[in-house]
């Protein structure tokens, strides 16, 4: 299983970025996908999840600003991040949670830095 995240970078507060995560080695269409983040000195936290049926869940701090979506034809999950804040600065990780697997899988992470 491979998860390749991309799209991170440096952006000013109030700006936008779109993260992408391309998955291989899993049946993507039936896999719950998620984005997590880890800020310096903090624990990794859930940002957003999208189920195989495209139901979504967000952490309160990003509701109304971030949108998770998926393209099953491209085996890719996206995180559109708008109105970015300084506190969104973190390494963002893609996660895949396939059914009938004994574990979930993580990508290597992509750094998002929000500047003032």
N, C-alpha and C positions, 0 to 999 in steps of 0.2 A: 504494500500500500504506500502510495506516495501522495503527499499534499504539497503543492507548490504555491506559496502565497506571494503576491506581488502588489505593487501599487502604493506602498508606503513612501514617505518622504517628509520634507519640511514644508509647512504651510503656516500662514499667518492666522491668528485667531479670527474666527468668523468665516474662514475659508472652507473649502470642500476637498475631499479626496474619495476615491473609490478603490477599495481593496478587492482583489480577486484571488480565488484559490481554486486551482485546477487539481482534480483528484483522478487517480488511476489505481487500479488494483482492487476496486470495490464496485459493487452494483450501485452506482451513484443514485439512481432514481428511487431507491428504497432506503436510502441512508439519511439519517438525521445529521444535519451539518450545523456547525456553530462557529462563532468567533469569540475568542477570549482575549484578554489583554493583561499585561503585567507592567505596571509602572515601577520606576526605580524604588527599591526599598519596600515594595508592597507585594502582596500575594496576587497570584493570577486570579482574575475574576471573569465571570461570564459577561459577555456583552450582548450577544443575541444568538438565538437558535432558530432554525427553520426545519420543520419536520418534512418527511417525504410527501406529505399532503400539503406542504407550503403554509402550514400554520406557523406563526412566528411568536417569539417571546423576546422581550428586551429588559435589560436592567433599567431601573427607573431613571438613572442619570443620563441615558441616551434617548429615551422615548421622545418622539417628535423630531429628533435630529438625525438619527441613523435609520437606515432601512436595509434589512437583509433580504436577499433574493437568490434564486437559483435558476440555472439553465441546465436542465437535464440533458439536452442534446449536446451540450459542450462539457458536461461533467464539471461544472464550475459553480461556485457559490460566490456571491458578491456582498460587500458591505459598503453602501453609500453613506458617507459621513458628511453631514452639512453642519454649518454653524459651529465649527470646531472650537473647543475651548482649551485653555492651557492644560487643564486637568485631563484632557484626552491623550496627552503625551504618554506613550507606552509602546511596548512591543506587542503587536497584534498577532495572535496565533489562530490558525484554522484548525478545526477539530471535526473528525468524522466518527460517527457512532453507528456502524452498520449493524443490522439485526443479526442475531445468531453468531456474533463474534464475541469472544471473551474479553475484549478490550476495545478501547477507542484509540484513535490515531491522531497524531499531532503533526502539523507542519513546522517548519523551522522558524517561522515568525518574520514579520516585516515591521520595521520601525516607523512609527508616526511621531513626528515632533511638531508641536504647535507652538509658535512663537508669538510674542506680543508686538 
